[in-house]
Amino acid sequence: MHDAAVPPERAQEIYAQVYEWFQQNAAVFAEAGAELQSVETASTVRHRAGGPVIVDGPFTEAREAVGGFAVVDVPDRDAALALARTWPMLVLPGTSVEVRPMVTDYSQFEE
């Protein structure tokens, strides 16, 4: 857990919620291996005092660190953002979830 100010009991509770989140959402996880689209397509779900908020762009701040990633197969961006807003660790200050589509049309790379 990235926030040293989180008491061990609270950290354990959040990790249990993360485990439960993965179990509840197992059906949407996809095989990794595809490429992400450019950063211009990214949105980020951020922790705020009033709850998770969505902002445009991959705004990872210098004090933030990548804690992992998941590739999910959902119908559209709205579904991905709705799922990201449920990430249990968003209760912690400084936590964010970047949402970016996968490349599905490789014809743009053909010469």
N, C-alpha and C positions, 0 to 999 in steps of 0.2 A: 504494500500500500504506500502511496507516494507521500502521504501527509503524516509526518512524525507526531503531530499533535492529536492524532486519533487514538483514543484509549484502546488497549488490546481487546477488550470485550466488544467494543463497537466495530473494530476491524474484523473480528471473527464473525460478527453478525452480518456485516456487509459481504464478506466472502461467502457465507452460507447463502445469501441472496443471489450472489453472482452464480453460484453452482445451480441454484434453483432456476435462474433465468436461462442458463444454457439448457437445462433439462426441458423447460417449457417451450423453448424456441428451437429445439433440435431439428424439426422438420424443415426449417428454412435454410439451414447451413448447406452450402454448396462446396464442391471440390475446389480447392485452391489451385491456382495455376494459370488463370486468365490474367490479363493485364488490366490495370486501372486506367480509366480515361484521364485526360489531363487535369491539372489542378483547377482549371477554370470551371470544371463541372462539379466541384466539391461544395458541400455544405457541412457545417459543423454544428453539433448539438453541444451546448455548453452548460455548465452548472451556473445557476444564478440563485440568489436568495429566494426568489419567488417560484423557483422550479426551473426545469430545463427550458432553454430557449434555442431557436435555430437561427444561425447567421450564415450568410453566403461566404464561401471560400474556405480554404484549408488553413485557418488561422491558428496554427500551433504556436504557442508562445515559447520563448527560450527556456523558461522555467518548467515547461511541460516535457514529459518524456513519453515515448510510445510504449505502452504496456502490453501490446498485442494487437491482433487483428482477427476479424472473422469475415469470411465471404458468405453472403447470404443471397438466396434466390427468392426475390420478392417481385410482385408484379410491376412496381414503379417506384419512383423517388419518394412519393408520399408514404408508401408502405415502409420503405427503408427508414425514413425519418421518424415515423411512428414507432418503429421497433427500437431505434437508437434512443429515443426519449425514455424508454423503459429501462435502460442500462442502470443497474443498481448503484454503481459507483458515482453516478451523477449527483448524489447527495453531498459529495465531497468538493470543497472549493478547489479550483484549478483543474477539475476533470472535464474532459471534452471527448466527443466521439465524432470523427470525421466520417462523412457519408459521401462516397464517390462511386459512380457507375463503373461497370466493367466494360472493356472494349468488346463489342459484339460484331462489329463490322470491320473486318481487316482489309477491305478493298481500299480504304483510304491510304494504306501503306504500300499498295501496289504501284509500280512505276508505269 
